[in-house]
């Protein structure tokens, strides 16, 4: 037994234990009781949020100093004066280290990559490219060429040469005595011809009868339904994608008489691809001849197919999955394949059946064989094996080959039936549907190739990626980076980036934008379509330029206008092509003041500082907003008709509960009040001078004086918080995972490299791709 002190009631070991524990016991942070007293009622004891109060978790990326300033200024929400500046500093220090900061969140809730299936876009692109690996030619083993227009072949009876007598074709056998046919070849930018009683070349071809063929491809910029139309008084046929005789899209081969008629039909196309186009036209003894080729793309207007949407290359058929799928989960702010439902499973099954039937229909072409060939069975077996490898994005092990290929050829009554079963099973397998199911503890070259293709293309690896993986040339970051840089120039990357800008700029609200026709009679669907084209041409010019400068997206003091837009926005230009038009830098600031965006963030008659302010706060400045405790609907009739929109919004949001968020929203929205509901510059609102001046509290808790949009974009372009907002949105769109799942410093590292590159968007794309592709690889 341990000795006791004559003056002690405790054994020495017990006293030592008590003393040691007392010394080791953590001291409560002085900010914790203040937080529990003033904040926990709304935010929860661990910042987890409280339903019907503030149900979002108290996490973020503000600095400790900025967080303290915000607490001092706005908390508690019902009485900010309860908190002194010293209290705010103590509360901020406790909150920051306990659960607010990214480091604290990584400690408390180590983020994990979510297991995700293919999204709808990824499924469609992957199926298209799995089958595409069996085809050759432009768009498959080499890029589509850049030459615009369609190849035209005008074929008819050659006119008699000087001194020769024309043949009378009136007798029944007269046509047989005609002179030899003559074919004229050229490239036509737009198909819109009205020859009247003449031939396509009245100096060479007779006008009585001739036939024309236009061939090439049409480029679908975005995914959706495209309506095609042909106008003519003669016979015509149009094929899109599949040019087999039985799959003609528009068949007007039988002429209906002397009147011009229009035939139209729609087809679903996947964006970022070029589709084979073939148009045939003929005249036989009609009094006149003409032909026009039109389309109506998604979110566009009906127009003659423009030259920039056509190419002279003639690619092979692409496999289009047009099955309707239930929408992907977008609760995190971006589409993810994180939900499974009976409807989704049924849609995948229907799509797989359709694809299998398509494969059987095209089997001889895809497997490079023909009926009756002695080696047909072996070629079909090899096709099935290669198909599964392409779908699984890696070579098959012996067991998988037996399960997915050999067993079906052994049991099926015919090789065709075996192929159909293989296709169905492969497209329904987890290996295809869940591409981030890693095969081993460490990613191999094929896993890295799969990540590259999924990140930049939403698809499977192409032949060059497969070759690199097979050769072991994806083992270093430099090798991976080189492949990513090659892949940037592929149309699929550009299509995916269009999807990003559609998401980042919230353009879905613009697609149905309408304005009061009495106030804005010239704001027509045609003008809205021009605005959309203007915005995307501007984005493409900036992103794919040598500088690729994110800051130009925000700070550009020009718009791309055609004649219709120039007239409407007060800067006349001549011609249908979009031209760069400079503005006063105070009046235009990149995407923030593009009329397409401004019109979407407005009411039918008036501007909307709240819509514009919320968009700027979340998407451009990069600050979070909590959902309003009570939704307040703006009713114009409830206000004095003499008030400006700024005065109405100030009155609507003046309560303390509203101003916790509207102290950020309103200054940003008011800075755009010089723009009306259609994005035109104005100096007066309701016969009063517009007042765009406000003070805005930044990420760092500092006040910035805003006098217009130029002040906003200059602040964001130079501020790490604005950069991080852009990077986070782009990361979500490309990888469809939380950046923190790849490490607590990923966003910081990306932001630093982005700033060091001069805010180079293309380089940022590569860096984000490297995060996903090289995950787990030593730097």
Buried (B, 14 or more C-beta within 10 A) or exposed (E): EEEEEEEEEEBEEEEEEEEEEEEEEEEEBEBBEBBEEBBBEBBBEEBEBBEEEBBBBBBBBBBBBBBBBBBBBBBBBEEBEEBEEEBBBBBBBBBBBBBBBBEBBBEEEEBEBBEBBBBBBBBBBBBBBBBBBBBEEBBBEEEBEEEBBBBBBBBBBBBEEEEEEEBEBEEEEEEEEBBEEBEBEEBBEBBBBEBEEBBBBEEBBBBBBBBBBBBBBBBBBBBBEBBBBBBBBBBBBBBBBBBEEEEBBBBBEEBEEEEBBEBBBBBBBBBBBBBBBBBBBBBEEBEBBBBBBBBBBBBBBBBBBBBBBBBBBBBBBBBBBEBEBBEBBEEEEBBBBBEEEEEBEEBBBBBBBBBBEBBBEBBBEBBEBEEEEEEBBEBBBBBBBBBBBBBBBBBBEEEBBEBBBBBBBEEBEEBBBBBBBBBBBBBBBEBBBEBBEBBEEEBBBBBBBBBBBBBBBBBBBBEEBBEBBBEEBBBEBEBBBBBBBBBBEBBBBBBBBBBBBBBBBBBEBBEEBEBEEEEBEEBBEBBBBBBBBBBBBBBBBBBBEEBBBBBBBBBBBBBBBBBBBBBBBEBEBEEEEBBEBEBEBBBBBBBBBBBBBBBBBBBEEBBBBBBBBBBBBBBBBBBBBBEEBEEEEBEEEEBEEEBBBBBBBBEBBEEEBBBBBBBBBBBBBBBBBBBBBBBBBEEEBBEEEBBBBBEBBBBBBEEBEBEBBBBBBBBBBEBBBBBBBBBBBBBBBBBBBBBBBBBBBBBBBBBEBBEEBEBBBBBBBBBBBBBBBBBEBEE
